[in-house]
Amino acid sequence: MTLLFIRVFFVMISTFVGMYVGSINNQPVFGIVVGCFSGIILIIIESSLRRVSVRGLSSMVFGLLLGFFMAKLISDILSLLPLGEYFHSLIRVILTLVFSYLGAVMALRGKDEFSIIIPYVRFKRQDIDEGMILLDTSVIIDGRIADIYKSKFLGGRLVVPRFVLEELQAVADSDDSIKRQRGRRGMEVLRMMQKDPSVDLKIHEDDIPGDLDVDAKLVRLAKVMDARICTTDYNLSRIASLQDVEILNINDLVNAVKSVVFAGEELEIRLIKEGKEPNQAVAYMDDGTMIVVSDARRLIGQKVKVNVASVLQTQAGRMIFAKPVSK
């Protein structure tokens, strides 16, 4: 609503200025038409530039300033030569155009490096203490990130790079029905997060130059933006850790908040199915931890008390081995 008000106000001002200029030339109606039309054209141009990032624009401005400075420096050196005022003016114009263009293009192509070299090029919200968190495809499809973020265990802005969104779209359009379902679930998770006012989510439009895979681009972008990566991908976690990028693995968080059980502790559980070994039964705790009970196949479907024999920690999570309490 604020943006609409600004646009309407701008068109009104443009119309008023056009009327004033037209009145000077005794053509107020023509001035009103030109002013109003000019304001509308400028708003259309502004709307078409909505995907231009502030970081890219800042890099381009810096490149223009650098090119102008280099042109001025070389022009001052060439002014020492006796070439005449006409040639000096011509050289200044040519050098300014050439160096300004080269500076702007080089700055846009290397805007990621400019973000590291020149701090003011990267605009950062000061009200976010924890910084930004990049989401990869696996954690979006997983879906638990939405509830974790709303529970306030994660702080900062969630950022989905455009190349991650494109990979998610490719998964959603896959010929494999399982992949297609996973991709569509990820798209639905993103849509719900965008509509939730309590979730600070942003789509990052800039791409990383070079022929890199999505994981490599994600790691490089995290280093450029000084951000963390949230994922459920174990391989991505290892690659990012080797490059000093902080990783937030949802699986690590889930394992960390599971109930702590010690050997010798007594639990009351309901056995629900057979185990892999003969005469074993399996139960699950509220947090999903598997409990394997020996000599308990006959008790499947019943609620029994068991004594914890040992606890095994694996990459997939924690497993508890127990045996029924003798009556």
Secondary structure by P-SEA (a helix, b strand, c coil): caaaaaaaaaaaaaaaaaaaaaaaaccaaaaaaaaaaaaaaaaaaaaaaccccaaaaaaaaaaaaaaaaaaaaaaaaaccccccaaaaaaaaaaaaaaaaaaaaaaaaaaaaaaaaaccccccccccccccbbbbcaaaaaacaaaaaaaacccccbbbbcaaaaaaaaaaaacccaaaaaaaaaaaaaaaaaaaccccbbbbbcccccccccaaaaaaaaaaaacbbbbcccaaaaaaaaaaccccccaaaaaaaacccccccbbbbbbbccccccccbbbbbcccbbbbbbccccccccbbbbbbbccccccccbbbbbbbcccc
